[in-house]
Structure formats: structure tokens, C-alpha cells
């Protein structure tokens, strides 16, 4: 994992596939240990002064998990005991701020300029905690209470999420993907913050909707269910593997209004055929992913200032292309799971400066109209230490009514 040339969860899955003799308990310990090192790698590097994976694991076990020397004695080598004692003797308040926040220097500095040092430290500590497992109820097949009861009957404890009316938060990390409620398509795994992005889109029945960066389709499936499987929702993506996962989930969902399409790029001919025809366009843009560090702690070591700069160019290009689809009076929703202003407000501000026909709509108002009080304003910012979700950004822009003629809506051939 410390090569950082592939996502940590993919490395872990590959390891387990080649070590099938490991039992469930051992797999859990391996996963917890290696992700623990990734979460706290900044501190471990600072204290341990080594890149040796074995010593990083020892340092994590001693410093963060409270393992005693007696528990560790069977794996200690000469010099390890004295070295561990030195790790434990270093006071936390003597560590540099970026180390306490468990962030690379460049990311810490940008967040410090953006929200201040105290808030950055609070955010950093919250991103070090494992994320809860949230589910979204598929309203085409169940309601929240019936899904909660059915999960409970199968030994899975679930409670309603505080903001999303169709969310459930599980106790622990049960294998929900093997549960009958999941296999029947009544629930999907989806962070509550991601669900609130879906509520910003607020699609109506019989509308034309585009999920411009659909990925594996979590938001596409939510929007399709919100439309009661009526109207038409195009799920676009440039990655065949992601769309293949969406198609598998689509079968389970029971939806008939979601139509996945592979694009060559944001300028694909399929995009041009829909110009000016779409009621709602969601751009869940590719981003640094720093808002998901609770789940993907390796991301902070696989991103850099250069990769973020490259991402910004892509985000701006995708947003401009997606905007061409929006009909007069329609809405464009831009979202990321990044905490960095340059991927969020700066992208939206730059777009609006170029496109005065789009004006902002209050995200707080949109949520309140659906009975959701989430303490967000004109543009939505969700934070793990405030809302208990992954960190998300969302902005809703409405296109002014104008002379553009609307094309045929019932059938559009792609």
C-alpha cells in the first residue's frame, strides 16, 4: 500500500484474494491495521523516522492502539522496545500542526488559509476517524421504517440518519451486501452527504435528467427512484468499468428510467444531441477526494498540488460542457467530495463569470422545501466534524428563461 500506486482498498482486496486461508477475524485485523497506518502516517513518519512498514505497524499499535510491550513481545526485535518507549514519550502537543492534522504540508497550508488553523485541526482530527456505514433506502421498493425493521430481523442494527429522510446508519460494519434486504434492492450503500447532493437536484417525475459523471451510479439510482422511475435519466461516464458496476446495481434497483451511456469525453456527440433539452444536470465532478479521507486515507498521499491543478482544468471543462445541456429555466448542480476551495467555489465562480445566464439558487432553501434542516446556506458545505458526513460541496445554478427553443422531450435517440 505504501507505494501509493493503486487505491488502498483495491490493494487490500487483491491481498485477500491471494490469501484465502485468512479467517474473518484475521482479515478484520489486517484491514484495521493497514488503514490505521494510512490514517496516521504523518504522525508515524514524524515519530518513527523510518519508511520500514514493519516498524510503522509497530508504531501504530503502540502509539494509537495502546498495545502493551507484553502484547508485542513475540514480534519485537533487538532495539524495538527502547525505540517504542521513545515513541510513547513524545508529547502530542509538541507535534507540528500539520502532523497533528495528519495532512501533507501543502494541503494543510491551503486549508489554513481557507478556514483558519483551529478549524483545520478540528477537520483533520475528524478525518482521522473511520466513517460510519450509511445506507439509502430505495423508495421504489421500501420505506425507511420497513427497511430498518427488516435489517433488524436479520441482526443488523440501523438508525435513521439525522438529515436524509431516506438514510439509515448502521452500527458497526456488517456485511450488508450479503443481506437479503440489500440483495432485494431495498437499500444501497451511500453516505448521507451524497444523499443530500441528490436532494439538491430535486428531480420531478417525467423530467429529463442527466447525471454527467455517474461513476458507479449511486446518485443516478437515487435520482431515478426520486422520479418514481418515470421520465428519463441519462447516466454518463467515460469509464466502462464504472458503468458496468452501475448496470449491475440497476438490475437490483427495479428502475426502468435510468439509461447508462459511455462517453468518449465531455464533448462527445451524445452530449451535443441533448443541448438545451435537459431539466436537471448533475455534475458530480472528479476531484481530489479529500472529503472522503475517513474512508480513503491513502488519497492524501496520492494527490499533490500538480494533480489538483490538473483536476481543476478538468472540472472547469466538464462544467462548461454539461451546462450546454440545460434548458432555459433548468438547473445545473455542481458537486464534489473535496474540501479545497479551488475545486469548489473557485470553479463555480469562474463559470458564472463566463455565463451570466446562470444564477445561484440557495441550497438551504432547496433542502428546507423538502423538509431537511441541514444548516447550509447559498452553497452547501458538509463537514464530518459538523454534520457527521463525508465532506461535500454543492452549488445549484439556474439558467434564465430565454429564446432558446426546447427540443422534443419524449424520445431522444443517443
N, C-alpha and C positions, 0 to 999 in steps of 0.2 A: 504493500500500500504506500510506503514512504517514497516510492519512485514517482507517485502522483502523475502517472501516465494513463490512468484509467479511473473512472469513478469507483470510490471505495466499496460501494455496495456490490458492484459488478465483480470486483476482485474477491470479495468475501464469498459471493455465490459460486464463483469458479473454484475457490478453495474447497468449499463444502462438497461440490460435485466430485472432486477428486479425492475426497476423504470421507467416503460414505459410512465408514465404520464409526464415526463420531456420533455419540448419542445426543439427544435433545439438550441435556444439561451442559455437555461439553461445548456444543455449538453456541449455546447462550453465553457461556463464559468467554469463548473466543471472541464473539461479536462484541460483547460488552468491553472486553479488554482493549481490542484494537481501536474501537471507536472512542474509548476513553483516552487513549494516547492521542488520537487525532484532535479531540476536543481541547486537550490541554497541552498540545505540542509546543506552544510558545513558551509556557512556563517550564516544561520539561527540558526543552533545549537550553533555556537560560540557566536552570539549576544543574542539569546533568553534564552540560558541556561535552556532549557526545552525540554522534549520529547512530550509535550502535542500537539496533532495535531491541535486543535483549535488555540492555540497561534502561532504555526508555520505558519498557514494560515494568521493570522492577521499580523505577522511579514513580510511575503512575500508581502502582499497587501500594507503595509505601506512603506517598505524599497525599494521594487523593482518595484511596480506598481504605486506608487505615490498617493495612496488613501489618501484623507484628513480625518481629525478627523470627519468632518461633514458627510462624506460619510460612515464612520464606526460607527457612534454614536449609531445606532439602535442595533448593535451586541456587543457593549462594556460592560464589567462588571466592578465592582469597582476595581480600581488599574490598569486597562488596559491602560488608557490614559497616565499616568505617565510612565508606562513601555514602551509604544510605543515611547514616547518622548526620552527616553534613547536610544532606538534602532537607532533613526534617528540622534542622536547627535554623534554617534561613527563615526569618520572619516575613510574612506575606506583605506587610506594609513597607518593606524595603524594596519591593519589586517595582520596576518602571511601569508607568500607567499602561502602555501598550501591551506589556506582558500580562498585567492583571486582566486586561480586556480580552486576552487571547486572540489578538488580531495582528496581522502584519503592520509594520510601521506606516506604510503608505495608506492603508485603509483606515487605521486609527486617526491619522492626521486629517484625512478628509472628513471623517465623521466629527472630529473635534471642532473643525471649522463650521460644520453644518449644525450641530446640536449642542456643542459645548462638551467639556471634558467630563463633568459629572454624569450627564445623561449618556455619554458614550460608554463610561464604565458600567453603568446600570444595564445598558443594552448588551454590552459584551458579556456580562455575567449571565444574563438571561439566555443568550445564545449558546452558552456552555451546557445548558440543561437539556436532557433528552426531551423530545416533543411528545405530547400525548398522541394517541391514535384516534382520529376523528373519522366518523362515517357520515355520508349524506344519504338520506332516505330517498329512494326512487318513488316519487309521488304518483307515478303511473301504476305502481303495484302495491303500495302500502302507505300508511301514515306513520308519523314518528312514534306514537304510543304503541301501535300494534307491532312495529319492528322492534321496539325496546323490549316488549314482553316476550316476543319470540326469541330474541337473543338471550334473555334471562332464562328462559326454559332450557336453553342449550348450555347454560353455565357461564354466559358472557355478560358481565355487569356493564350497563350503559346508562349514562345520564344525559339529559338534554343539554346541548351547547347553549351558552348564555346569549348569543346573538342570532345565529342562524336558526330559523324556525323549523328547519328540516335536518338539523345536525344532531349527532349523538357522539358523546365522548366516552371511550372505553376505559375501563380500569385495567391497567397493565397492558401487555402486548399479546393478546390471544391470537391464535392462528385463524383469524376471521375468514380468510379466503377459503378455508375448508368447511366453513359453517353452512348449514342448509339455507339460512336466511340470505347469505351472500350469494350462494350458488343459484338461488331462485331469482336473483337480480333485484331483490328488495332494497339492498344497500350497496353503496360503493365507498371505497376509501377516498376521502377528500378532506383536507384541512379546512377548518371553519373559515379561515381567512379567504381561501379560494372560493368557498361557497358565497361569501359576501361579494366577491367580484361578479359572480353570476347574478346576484340581486341588483348590482349596478346596471347590468344590461337590461334587466326587466323586460324580456320579450313578451309579446302578446300572441295569442292564437292567430293562426293564418298569416302571420307576418313572414317576410323573407329575412333571414338572419345569416350572417357569416361569422364563423369562428376562424379568424385569419391565420392563427398559429396554433392549431388544435392539439398538436402533440398526440399523446395517448388518449385524449378525448374526455378528460374528467369534466371540464366545463361544458363541452359540447353536449354530453349526456344530461347534465343538469339543465341546460337551456332547452333541450328537446323535451324534457319532462315538464318544464315550466310552461311550454307551449301546448301541453296535453297531447303531444305527438301530432299536432296539426301544423299547418304552414309548411315551411321548408327551411332547413338549416344546412348550410354547406360547411363542412369541416375541412379546411385546407391545411396542408403541411407539405414541407419539402423532403421529409424523411419517410421512406417507405416502411421502415421498421416500426416507427411510432404509429403510423396509420394502421398497420397490421394489428397492433395491440388494441387500437380503437375498435376495429371491426369485431374482434373477439368480445369486447365489452358490450358492443352494440347488440349482439345477438342475445346476450343475457338480459339486457335492459327492456326488451319488448318495444322499443321505439321504432317507428317507421318513417319519421320525418327528418332523420339525420343522414346526410349523404357525404361520405368522405371522398375527397379528391386530392390527388397528388399534384403538386405544383413544381415546375422546374425552378421557379424563383418568384419573387413578389410581383414580377412583371409578366407572368405567364398569360397566355392568350385567354385562359379561362377567367382571369380577373378582368380583363378588358371587356368581355361579353356581359359582365354584370354591372358595368359602370352606371352609376346614378339610379340603381334599381333597388337598393337594399335598405331595409328599415333600421336594422341594428347591425353594427360591425364591431366585433370584439378583437382587439389586438393585444393578446397576452404575449408580450414581446420576449424574445430570447434575451437573457440578461446575465449578470454576474452570479445571481442566485444567492447573494449574501443574506437575504431574508430567510433562507432555509438552512442556515448553519446548524440549527438544532438537529436536523435530520442528515445533513450532508456536510459535516465539519471539514472534510477534505477540500471543499471548494475554495476556502480562503487561501489554500496553498497551491491551488491550480489556476488561480486568477492573478492578474498583475495589472499595473497601470496601462500597459500596452494592450492587453486583452480587453480591458474596459473601454479604452479609446476606440478599438476596432468594433466593439459591441455597439457603441453609441452611433457610429455611422450606419450600422445595420438597422438599429432601432428607428432612426430617422427615416431611412429609405422605406422600411416596411410600413411605417405610419403614413407616409405620403401616398404610397400605393394603395393601402387599404382605404384611405379617405376618398379615393375616386369612386368607390362603390356606393357611398352613402347618398341616398336620395335627398332632395330638399325636404327639410323637416325631420330627417332621420338622425340617428345618433351614432357617434364614434366613441368607443370606450377603449382607453389605453391603460394597460395594467402591466406591472412587473412584480417579481418577488425579490426586488433589490432594495437596499437601504440607502443607496447612493443617490444624491440629488441629481447628479449629472446624467443618470439613466432615467430619471423620473420627471421632476418639474422642469428641468432644462430642456428635455426633449419636447415636452408639451408646449412650453413657452416658445421654443423655436418654431414649432409647427404653426402655432396660432399667429405668430408674427408674419408668416408667409401666407396664411389662409384666413383672412379676416371674415370669411363667410361662416366660420365656425366660432361659436361662443360657448363658454363654460356653463355647465349645469351643476348645481350643488349636489354632491354625493350624499351629504347628510340628509337633504330633503328627499332624495330618491329612496333612501333606506327608510326614513320615517313614514313615507307614504305606504310602505309595505309592512309597517308595524315594527321596524327594527330601530332600536336606540343604541347606537354604537359609538357615540362621541367622536364623530368625524365631521369635517366641515366641507368646504367647497371641493377640495380634493382629498380623497381618502388615504389616510396613513394608518396602517395597523402595525402594532409593535408587540412582540412576545411579552415584554415586561408590563405592558399596559392592558392588552386585550387577550393575552394568552394564546394568540395565534402565531403562525409564521408572520414575518414582516412582509406586508404588501403595500403597493401604491396603486391607486386607481384615479382616473380622471375621465369625466364624461363631457363630450363636446357635441353640440347640436348644430346641424347645418341649417342655415337660414333658408326660408322659402324663397324660391326664385323661378326663373323662366324655364329651367331645365325640365324637359318633358319626361315623364316617367314611362319606362318601357313596359311591355307585357309582364304580368306578375305570376300568372298561374303556372306556366311551364317555361323554364329557361334551359335550353339544351347546352350542356357543357361537354 
